[in-house]
Amino acid sequence: MEAGTIGAWNFAEGDSFEAGAVLAEIETDKATMGFEAQDPGVIAKILVQPGVEVGYEWGYGEHLMLLLPPPTRKQLLWHYFCRI
């Protein structure tokens, strides 16, 4: 694959996901493929919007999104009690 277009994001910023979840649809000249998560996490920021083509001009290793590890139970409790 030389280039692909972000067809759609299946999760929004702030959404958590599990390993194996399809985060986005990538469209190429031959097929549409799902971009699967390897580990669970949270989408912190989407950097490339749908309809944008990424490929050689972007360079390899460019970021499509910023991910965070899933929150721990302690972090969830702290967040809950700090908001009360």
Contacts in CASP RR format, 6 or more apart in sequence:
PFRMAT RR
TARGET T0000
AUTHOR 0000-0000-0000
METHOD contacts of the structure
MODEL  1
MEAGTIGAWNFAEGDSFEAGAVLAEIETDKATMGFEAQDPGVIAKILVQP
GVEVGYEWGYGEHLMLLLPPPTRKQLLWHYFCRI
1 28 0 8 1.000
2 55 0 8 1.000
2 56 0 8 1.000
3 28 0 8 1.000
3 53 0 8 1.000
3 54 0 8 1.000
3 55 0 8 1.000
3 56 0 8 1.000
4 26 0 8 1.000
4 27 0 8 1.000
4 28 0 8 1.000
4 53 0 8 1.000
4 54 0 8 1.000
4 55 0 8 1.000
5 26 0 8 1.000
5 27 0 8 1.000
5 28 0 8 1.000
5 51 0 8 1.000
5 52 0 8 1.000
5 53 0 8 1.000
5 54 0 8 1.000
6 24 0 8 1.000
6 25 0 8 1.000
6 26 0 8 1.000
6 27 0 8 1.000
6 48 0 8 1.000
6 49 0 8 1.000
6 50 0 8 1.000
6 51 0 8 1.000
6 52 0 8 1.000
6 54 0 8 1.000
6 64 0 8 1.000
7 24 0 8 1.000
7 25 0 8 1.000
7 26 0 8 1.000
7 27 0 8 1.000
7 32 0 8 1.000
7 50 0 8 1.000
7 51 0 8 1.000
8 24 0 8 1.000
8 25 0 8 1.000
8 50 0 8 1.000
9 23 0 8 1.000
9 24 0 8 1.000
9 46 0 8 1.000
9 50 0 8 1.000
10 21 0 8 1.000
10 22 0 8 1.000
10 23 0 8 1.000
10 24 0 8 1.000
10 25 0 8 1.000
11 17 0 8 1.000
11 21 0 8 1.000
11 23 0 8 1.000
11 43 0 8 1.000
12 43 0 8 1.000
12 46 0 8 1.000
13 43 0 8 1.000
13 44 0 8 1.000
13 45 0 8 1.000
13 46 0 8 1.000
14 42 0 8 1.000
14 43 0 8 1.000
14 44 0 8 1.000
15 42 0 8 1.000
15 43 0 8 1.000
16 40 0 8 1.000
16 41 0 8 1.000
16 42 0 8 1.000
16 70 0 8 1.000
16 71 0 8 1.000
17 23 0 8 1.000
17 37 0 8 1.000
17 40 0 8 1.000
17 41 0 8 1.000
17 42 0 8 1.000
17 43 0 8 1.000
18 37 0 8 1.000
18 40 0 8 1.000
19 37 0 8 1.000
19 38 0 8 1.000
19 39 0 8 1.000
19 40 0 8 1.000
20 36 0 8 1.000
20 37 0 8 1.000
20 38 0 8 1.000
21 36 0 8 1.000
21 37 0 8 1.000
22 34 0 8 1.000
22 35 0 8 1.000
22 36 0 8 1.000
22 37 0 8 1.000
23 34 0 8 1.000
23 35 0 8 1.000
23 36 0 8 1.000
23 37 0 8 1.000
23 43 0 8 1.000
23 65 0 8 1.000
24 34 0 8 1.000
24 35 0 8 1.000
24 64 0 8 1.000
25 32 0 8 1.000
25 33 0 8 1.000
25 34 0 8 1.000
25 35 0 8 1.000
26 32 0 8 1.000
26 33 0 8 1.000
26 34 0 8 1.000
26 35 0 8 1.000
35 64 0 8 1.000
39 69 0 8 1.000
40 69 0 8 1.000
40 70 0 8 1.000
41 67 0 8 1.000
41 68 0 8 1.000
41 69 0 8 1.000
41 70 0 8 1.000
42 67 0 8 1.000
42 68 0 8 1.000
42 69 0 8 1.000
42 70 0 8 1.000
42 71 0 8 1.000
43 65 0 8 1.000
43 66 0 8 1.000
43 67 0 8 1.000
44 65 0 8 1.000
44 66 0 8 1.000
44 67 0 8 1.000
44 68 0 8 1.000
45 65 0 8 1.000
45 66 0 8 1.000
46 64 0 8 1.000
46 65 0 8 1.000
47 63 0 8 1.000
47 64 0 8 1.000
47 65 0 8 1.000
47 66 0 8 1.000
48 54 0 8 1.000
48 64 0 8 1.000
48 65 0 8 1.000
54 62 0 8 1.000
54 64 0 8 1.000
71 79 0 8 1.000
END
